[in-house]
Amino acid sequence: MSRPVTLFTGQWADLPFEEVCTLAAGWGYDGLEVACWGDHLDVVRAAEDPSYAQGKLDQLERHGLQLFAISNHLNGQAVCDDPIDERHQGIVNPRVWGDGDPEGVRQRAAEEMKATARAARALGVDVVVGFTGSSIWKTVAMFPPVPPSMVDAGYQDFADRWNPILDVFDEVGVKFAHEVHPSEIAYDYWTTQRALEAVGHREAFGLNWDPSHFVWQDLDPVGFIWDFKDRIYHVDCKDAKRQVGNGRNGRMGSHLPWADPRRGWDFVSTGHGDVPWEACFRMLNTIGYDGPISVEWEDAGMDRLVGAPEALEFVRRLAFDPPSASFDAAFSS
């Protein structure tokens, strides 16, 4: 059976959940990776009210959709971030923002992530996808130079804040899949190693593999899958295209607006960018990943009602199943 292809609802949270279900089912998606914002999912209600959780599952079932993962990037971001400012007020749940006191926001965000683990279990989901935030992202490519003690303190802060959250994940039997992404505690290869070390390689903390963020950092998304094969808990499909080489565009984005062509990179529809998708899917087969492939839509240059079904068609064509046992045996004899 082909592995399921899902649609991440984060970029669709401006629409009612019912409408997103109707669209995804009509296009032929197998299920959803449900975002914990908009009206798509309230994690506290899901964790505390069985009828609310069951209502969401019933809603999906009516559309022939399955639920494989829930995602709480926005509230997870505030667990470790420093500074906490008006950017966070614009993304976190109002109950997390509260009076806006930075440390209070971080602590309430941590409680929100604990509730997310419990909500996942109530929904029968084994994986939560999200961000961690980082107290030391502000030191990347900065002057004055950063002493090692500041970096060490950042990883200790991450461990101190996330280990109690991960204790709840362990308690309910759910895993957290951190999306390796600029602005997070793990944003490239070596910081991913450092983050895993910081939490003692505990099983509850793994990775959401999204190759778009590797491409524009000149990292190898295929090799990453192999090296972290025991930690790939979820897969998001999002593409990126480099726009460098003209002597003007740099990788750091230049404080330019989203999708501005003067930036050094942009997100594009899956299959239109620089991700080596066939090699990536072959490597996912090699490591035995059999979970969902989730399409994350962020192409500002294409209508999403056109691009989302196009991305589904592309992924289905390339996310082929690994060889069968009989096939392997025939060629090894």
LINJO-V811971 format. One line per field, one symbol per residue. ss: DSSP state (H for helix, E for strand, L for the rest). burial: I if it has 24 or more other ideal C-beta (glycine too) atoms within 12 Angstrom, else O. A space follows every 10 residues. Layout:
# LINJO-V811971
ss=???
burial=???
This chain:
# LINJO-V811971
ss=LLLLEEEEHH HHLLLLHHHH HHHHHHHLLL EEEEELLLLL LLHHHHHHLH HHHHHHHHHH HHLLLEEEEE ELHHHHHLLL LLLLLHHHHL LLLHHHHLLL LHHHHHHHHH HHHHHHHHHH HHLLLLEEEE LLLLLLHHHL LLLLLLLHHH HHHHHHHHHH HHHHHHHHHH HHLLEEEEEL LLLLLLLLHH HHHHHHHHLL LLLLEEEEEE LHHHHLLLLL HHHHHHHLHH HEEEEEELEE EELLLLLLLL LLLLLLLLLL LLLLEEEELL LLLLLLHHHH HHHHHHLLLL LLEEELLLLL LLLHHHHHHH HHHHHHHHLL LLLLHHHHHH HHL
burial=OOIIIIIIII IIIOOOIIOI IOIIIOIIII IIIIIIIIII IIIIIIIOOO OOIOOIIOII OOIOIIIIII IIIIIIIIII IIOIOOOIOO IIIOOIIOOO OIOOIIOIII IIIIIIIIII IIIIIIIIII IIIIIIIOOO OOOOOOOOOO IOOIIOIIIO IIIOIIOIIO OIOIIIIIII IIIIIIIIIO IIOIIIOIIO OOOIIIIIII IIIIIIIOIO IIOIIIOIOO IIIIIIIIII IIIIOOOOOO OOOOOOOOOO OOIIIIIIII IOIIIIIOOI IOIIIOIOIO IIIIIIIIIO OIOIOOIIII IIOIIIOIIO OOOOOOOOOO OOO
